[in-house]
Amino acid sequence: MIASEAVLLTVLGAVLGIAAAVVLVRGLTLSPAVNGLIDGRVAPGVLLEACAIALVIGLASAAYPAFRASRLPPTLALRHE
């Protein structure tokens, strides 16, 4: 349960972050101050790499709480809910 929630939040955050980055890069290329200095395209490989890094960080951050929750007796876990 903890790991699936972490994966869901990680994927949602990665998708929102990638969408924001693509919009900001495209908007930056339209600015006259940087017109022609940067390319407004984002390579698909970079997007996949960003998703993979976000997924690894999300799973790593969920590992400790999931480990602690798995060691609790069910009655004690329900009491803290």
N, C-alpha and C positions, 0 to 999 in steps of 0.2 A: 504494500500500500504506500509506504513512504517513498520507495524507489519509483513507482509509477507516477506519483504526484510530482516528484522531482523531474522526471523525464518530461511530463506534460508542461510544467512551468518553464523548463529549459527550452523546449521546442518553441513554445509560444514567445518567449523572450528573444530567441534567436531569429524567428521570423519577423518580429516587430523591429528588431535591431537592424536586420538586413534590409528591410523595406525602408527604414529611415535613412540608412546609409546610402542606398541607391538614389533615393529622392534628393538627399543633400548633395551628392556628387553631381547629379544631373543639374540641380539648381546652381551649383557652383560653376559649372562650365558655361552657364548662360550669363554669368556676371562679366561685365566688360573688363574688369580688372584682371581676370585670369583667362580671358578668352584666348584659346590656342595654347596655353601653357600646360594644361592637363587634358587627358582624354576622359570623356564622360562615361565610358563603358566600364562595366565591372565584369571581369571574367567569371564564367560559371565555376571554374576551379576554386577561385577565391571564396565564392559563396558556399561551396561544399566544405571547404576547409574551415570556414567560420562556423558552420553547423556542427562539424565534427568536434571542434575545440569546445564549443558551448556544451555539447552533449557530454564530453569527458569531464568538464568542470562540474556540470550538474550532477552527474553520477558520483563523482568523488565527494561532492559536498553532501550527498544523501547517504553515503556509506556509513558514517558514524552514527547518525540517528537511527538508521535502520538496524544496525548492529545492536545498539542499546535497546531498541524496542523488541528485538527478537529474543533478548535475554530476560525480559520481564514476564512474570506469570500473568495470564490473561485477567485474573481478578484485580491485580494491582494496576494493570494498564487501563482497565475500564474505570477504576476508581478515579484516576487522574483526568479522565475525559470530562 
